[in-house]
Amino acid sequence: MENKYLAQAYKGNTNLWRYVLGFVLIVLGVLLFSLPYNVVISNKVASGEADALRIEDLNYLYTLMNSNLSLFYMMLPFVGGMLTLSLVLKKINKQSWLSLTTSRERIDVKRMFFSFLFWGAMIVLFFAMGYLISPENIKWNFNAKEFSLLFVLSILLIPIQTSLEEYVFRGYLMQSLALSTKTKWLPLVITSICFGGLHYANPEVGQLGPLVMIFYVGTGFLLGVITLMDEGMELSLGFHAANNLITALLVTTDWTAFQTAALFKDYSKPSLMMELLAMAILYPVLLIVLAKKYKWHSWKEKLI
């Protein structure tokens, strides 16, 4: 059985060199838009405001500027990547956003909203359970001015960040690997591992240890399976946006990649078990709900 989503790649130019060049250009776009942040940090080091030996530590960088300003600089590279991806699709691959997004005749926005709202509700529910179990670890952190700016920045920029990751890993790379390997399972495996590897520099890895990569790679597999089974990226786009956006606004800690002026602050010790437990319980629930709602079938044929 043909996977209609992977077959969308044939609607553009399918030469392998185009995908290699396109991927390189996307990376360059990300790096180019990283320059403003690097310039700011370099100036702080030159002026003595920052310790040059500690600038690789993300937690330390958060102490050098306001959290909202840090978020803005962190999101800029993704804006650059999205702009570059748009040019790559139009000029190099001659592929439409529609064919990169879905096998349907039009992008199903309702699917995006359902996935966003369902996973957002799961995040809030899991947070509420944690608060009820250990209320002493979670404190009210609301600052009207800071949160208002965080809300605007998050709504504008975080969906760009999550969408770029989805379009690159579940879209551009998955479709190109399907073309080059003539398989379905290999693109799923490779993109999931690469997606997990992208998060290796996150401070969570330093706090929780390398086993937390199971969570990141597992999330990559979840989103890849959803995309292949639904033959479109709408559900994964909604999931990823909810995961990062709701978390950024709801709760912050001193040891995660997103340290924001959120409503609450979690002072509990980092726990790998909680991360893996959430994945083991919530991910299967999500798959079951989506599979029933959208009547998925032929799992083996669509994935393997």
Buried (B, 14 or more C-beta within 10 A) or exposed (E): EEBBBBBBBEBBEBEEEBBEBBBEBBBEBBEBBBEEBEEBBBEBBEEEEBEEEEBEEBBBBBEBBEBBBBBBBBBBBBBBBBBBBEEBBEEBBEBEBBBBBBBBEEBBEEBBEBBBEBBBEBBBEBBEEBBEEEEEEBEEBEEEEBBEBBBEBBEEBBBBBBBBBBBBBBBBBBBBBBBBEEBBBBBBBBBBBBBBEBBEEBBBBBBBEEEBBBBBBBBBBBBBBBBBBBBBBBBBBBBBBBBBBBBBBBBBBBBBBBBBBBBBBBEEEBEBEEBBEBBEEBBEEBBEBBBEEBEBEEEEEBBE
